Amino acid sequence: MAEFEVREVEGMRQVRLSIANESVRARRGAMSTMRGDIALVPRLPDFGSMVRSMFVSEARVRPYYTGTGTIMLQPSLGGYHLLQVEQGERWILEPGVYWASEAKVNLGLYRERFFPSLWAGDGCFPFKTTVAGTGTVAINAPGPVETVDVVDGALKVQGRLVLGRTDGLKFSSQRSARFPRNLISGQRRLRAFSGTGKALVCWTPYWNQHMYERMTGEGIEGSLFE
């Protein structure tokens, strides 16, 4: 079983993958260093995924790393969260969230409903990455991540605080208050998740990433905050 570890050095965080005669996959371009007898094998996606990739911001090629040794992925001022996917679960991840996973974790695509995604500013072709099966998945996160259980209710957030959810939760975009009071509420449209399931929520970013963005006005890869 591959070992996933998030290490912190000089205020930055990175994922270390240790494998022994097994395979992991990662986002294209994520690798920093490799040690040991490891082969990097980029695999082309199937035809359907290649067509859908024309409408999503994520690359569909996720290289496999096979053999024995250690792989260090690129560091970030943001962070990473290790998600344990259980049998029978399917997680829907926001664009840019997927970072790495065990090879036995199944990756797929999920298309959100058209109008909620359009109102939320996600575009006309809202395809997202899904993970299912069993195993570990490393995801990008602007800060610490909490798993929130939603039971026959709704979770409403301002901005992209929800990084992923199980497919028992449905996504919608809602006004912050009834019209016309929403115009003076000071809140933009809310991202709402209703039903029963789990959500990965990042309530606040790491301070160093937040300060970098405040001082430079530039985003950092891995940050999902608007």
C-alpha positions as CSV (number, residue, x, y, z in Angstrom):
1,M,0.0,0.0,0.0
2,A,1.4,3.4,-1.0
3,E,2.2,5.8,1.8
4,F,1.2,9.4,1.5
5,E,2.7,12.1,3.7
6,V,2.3,15.9,3.8
7,R,5.5,17.5,5.0
8,E,6.1,21.1,6.0
9,V,9.4,22.9,5.4
10,E,10.1,26.7,5.7
11,G,6.3,27.5,5.7
12,M,5.7,25.5,2.6
13,R,4.0,22.1,2.2
14,Q,4.5,19.2,-0.2
15,V,3.3,15.6,-0.6
16,R,5.7,12.7,-0.4
17,L,4.7,9.3,-1.9
18,S,6.5,6.1,-0.9
19,I,5.8,3.1,-3.1
20,A,7.1,-0.6,-3.1
21,N,6.4,-2.4,-6.3
22,E,3.2,-0.5,-6.9
23,S,1.8,2.5,-8.8
24,V,0.5,5.9,-8.0
25,R,-0.7,8.7,-10.3
26,A,-0.4,12.5,-10.0
27,R,-1.4,15.6,-11.7
28,R,0.6,16.4,-14.8
29,G,3.7,18.5,-13.9
30,A,3.3,17.8,-10.2
31,M,6.5,15.8,-9.7
32,S,9.5,17.5,-8.1
33,T,12.0,14.7,-7.5
34,M,12.1,10.9,-7.7
35,R,14.4,8.5,-5.8
36,G,14.7,4.8,-6.4
37,D,13.7,2.4,-9.3
38,I,10.6,4.3,-10.5
39,A,9.3,4.7,-14.1
40,L,7.1,7.6,-15.1
41,V,4.5,6.5,-17.6
42,P,2.1,9.1,-19.0
43,R,-1.1,7.4,-20.2
44,L,-3.5,8.9,-22.7
45,P,-7.1,9.1,-21.6
46,D,-9.8,7.4,-23.5
47,F,-11.5,9.1,-26.4
48,G,-14.5,10.3,-24.4
49,S,-12.3,11.9,-21.7
50,M,-10.2,13.6,-24.5
51,V,-13.3,15.2,-25.9
52,R,-14.6,16.3,-22.5
53,S,-11.1,17.8,-21.7
54,M,-11.7,20.4,-24.3
55,F,-14.3,21.9,-22.0
56,V,-12.5,21.7,-18.6
57,S,-9.5,23.6,-17.2
58,E,-7.8,20.4,-15.9
59,A,-5.4,18.3,-18.0
60,R,-6.8,14.8,-18.5
61,V,-3.3,13.2,-18.6
62,R,-2.2,12.1,-15.1
63,P,1.1,10.3,-15.2
64,Y,1.6,7.0,-13.4
65,Y,4.7,6.3,-11.3
66,T,5.5,2.6,-11.0
67,G,8.2,0.8,-9.1
68,T,9.9,1.2,-5.7
69,G,11.1,4.4,-4.2
70,T,10.0,7.9,-3.1
71,I,8.4,10.7,-5.1
72,M,8.3,14.3,-3.9
73,L,5.7,16.5,-5.5
74,Q,5.9,20.2,-6.0
75,P,5.8,22.4,-2.8
76,S,3.2,25.1,-2.3
77,L,2.4,28.0,0.1
78,G,-1.0,26.5,0.2
79,G,-1.6,23.0,1.5
80,Y,-2.7,19.5,0.8
81,H,-5.2,17.2,2.4
82,L,-5.2,13.4,2.4
83,L,-8.6,12.0,1.6
84,Q,-9.4,8.3,2.4
85,V,-11.9,7.1,-0.2
86,E,-14.0,4.2,1.2
87,Q,-15.8,1.5,-0.8
88,G,-19.1,2.7,-2.1
89,E,-18.2,6.4,-2.0
90,R,-17.8,8.7,-4.9
91,W,-16.3,12.1,-4.3
92,I,-16.9,15.1,-6.7
93,L,-13.9,17.4,-6.6
94,E,-13.8,21.0,-7.6
95,P,-11.6,21.9,-10.6
96,G,-7.9,22.1,-9.7
97,V,-8.3,20.2,-6.5
98,Y,-7.0,16.7,-7.6
99,W,-3.3,16.3,-6.9
100,A,-2.4,12.6,-6.6
101,S,-3.8,9.2,-5.7
102,E,-3.2,5.5,-5.5
103,A,-3.5,3.8,-8.9
104,K,-6.4,1.7,-7.6
105,V,-8.5,4.8,-7.1
106,N,-10.9,5.2,-10.0
107,L,-11.0,8.7,-11.7
108,G,-13.9,9.9,-13.7
109,L,-15.8,13.0,-14.8
110,Y,-19.0,14.5,-13.5
111,R,-21.1,17.2,-15.2
112,E,-22.9,19.6,-13.0
113,R,-26.3,21.0,-13.9
114,F,-26.1,23.8,-16.4
115,F,-27.9,26.7,-14.8
116,P,-26.6,26.4,-11.2
117,S,-23.1,26.3,-12.6
118,L,-23.7,29.2,-14.9
119,W,-25.1,31.4,-12.1
120,A,-22.2,30.4,-9.9
121,G,-19.6,31.5,-12.5
122,D,-18.4,28.0,-13.3
123,G,-19.0,28.3,-17.0
124,C,-21.2,26.5,-19.5
125,F,-19.4,23.1,-19.4
126,P,-19.0,22.3,-15.7
127,F,-17.2,19.0,-15.8
128,K,-15.5,18.0,-12.5
129,T,-13.1,15.1,-11.5
130,T,-14.6,12.3,-9.5
131,V,-12.7,9.7,-7.3
132,A,-14.2,6.3,-6.3
133,G,-13.1,2.9,-5.1
134,T,-10.8,2.6,-2.2
135,G,-7.5,4.3,-1.4
136,T,-5.8,7.6,-0.6
137,V,-6.2,10.8,-2.6
138,A,-4.1,14.0,-2.1
139,I,-6.0,17.2,-2.9
140,N,-4.9,20.8,-3.2
141,A,-6.2,23.0,-0.3
142,P,-5.7,26.7,0.5
143,G,-5.7,25.8,4.2
144,P,-6.7,23.2,6.8
145,V,-9.6,21.0,5.6
146,E,-12.5,19.7,7.7
147,T,-14.9,17.0,6.7
148,V,-18.5,18.2,7.4
149,D,-21.4,15.8,7.6
150,V,-24.7,17.1,6.0
151,V,-27.8,15.2,6.9
152,D,-31.0,16.1,5.2
153,G,-30.1,19.8,5.2
154,A,-28.0,22.3,3.3
155,L,-24.6,23.8,3.6
156,K,-24.3,27.3,2.2
157,V,-21.0,29.1,1.7
158,Q,-19.7,32.3,0.2
159,G,-16.9,31.5,-2.3
160,R,-15.1,28.3,-3.1
161,L,-14.8,27.0,0.4
162,V,-16.1,23.5,-0.4
163,L,-13.3,21.5,-2.2
164,G,-15.3,18.3,-2.7
165,R,-18.4,16.4,-1.8
166,T,-19.9,13.0,-2.0
167,D,-22.6,12.6,-4.7
168,G,-25.4,12.5,-2.2
169,L,-25.1,16.3,-2.0
170,K,-26.5,18.4,-4.9
171,F,-25.0,21.7,-5.9
172,S,-27.0,24.9,-6.5
173,S,-26.4,28.7,-6.6
174,Q,-28.7,30.8,-4.5
175,R,-29.3,34.5,-3.6
176,S,-28.0,35.5,-0.2
177,A,-31.5,36.9,0.6
178,R,-34.9,37.4,-1.1
179,F,-34.9,39.9,-3.9
180,P,-34.5,42.9,-3.6
181,R,-33.0,42.6,-0.1
182,N,-30.1,40.6,-1.6
183,L,-29.0,43.8,-3.4
184,I,-28.2,45.4,-0.1
185,S,-27.0,42.4,1.9
186,G,-23.3,42.8,1.0
187,Q,-23.2,39.1,0.0
188,R,-22.8,37.7,-3.4
189,R,-24.6,34.5,-4.6
190,L,-24.1,31.6,-2.3
191,R,-22.9,28.1,-3.2
192,A,-25.4,25.7,-1.7
193,F,-25.0,21.9,-1.1
194,S,-28.2,20.1,-0.1
195,G,-29.1,16.5,0.7
196,T,-27.2,13.9,2.7
197,G,-23.5,13.4,2.4
198,K,-20.0,14.7,3.3
199,A,-18.3,17.9,2.2
200,L,-14.6,18.9,2.4
201,V,-14.5,22.5,3.6
202,C,-11.6,24.8,3.9
203,W,-12.8,27.6,6.2
204,T,-9.6,29.8,6.1
205,P,-6.3,29.8,4.1
206,Y,-2.9,29.5,5.5
207,W,-1.6,32.9,6.6
208,N,1.5,33.0,4.4
209,Q,-0.5,32.2,1.2
210,H,-3.1,34.8,2.2
211,M,-0.4,37.5,2.8
212,Y,1.3,36.7,-0.5
213,E,-2.0,37.2,-2.4
214,R,-2.8,40.4,-0.4
215,M,0.6,41.9,-1.1
216,T,1.1,40.9,-4.7
217,G,-2.5,40.6,-6.0
218,E,-1.4,37.3,-7.7
219,G,-2.9,33.9,-7.1
220,I,-0.9,30.8,-6.2
221,E,-1.4,27.6,-7.9
222,G,-3.5,25.4,-5.7
223,S,-5.5,28.3,-4.2
224,L,-9.2,28.2,-4.8
225,F,-10.2,31.4,-3.1
226,E,-11.7,34.1,-5.2
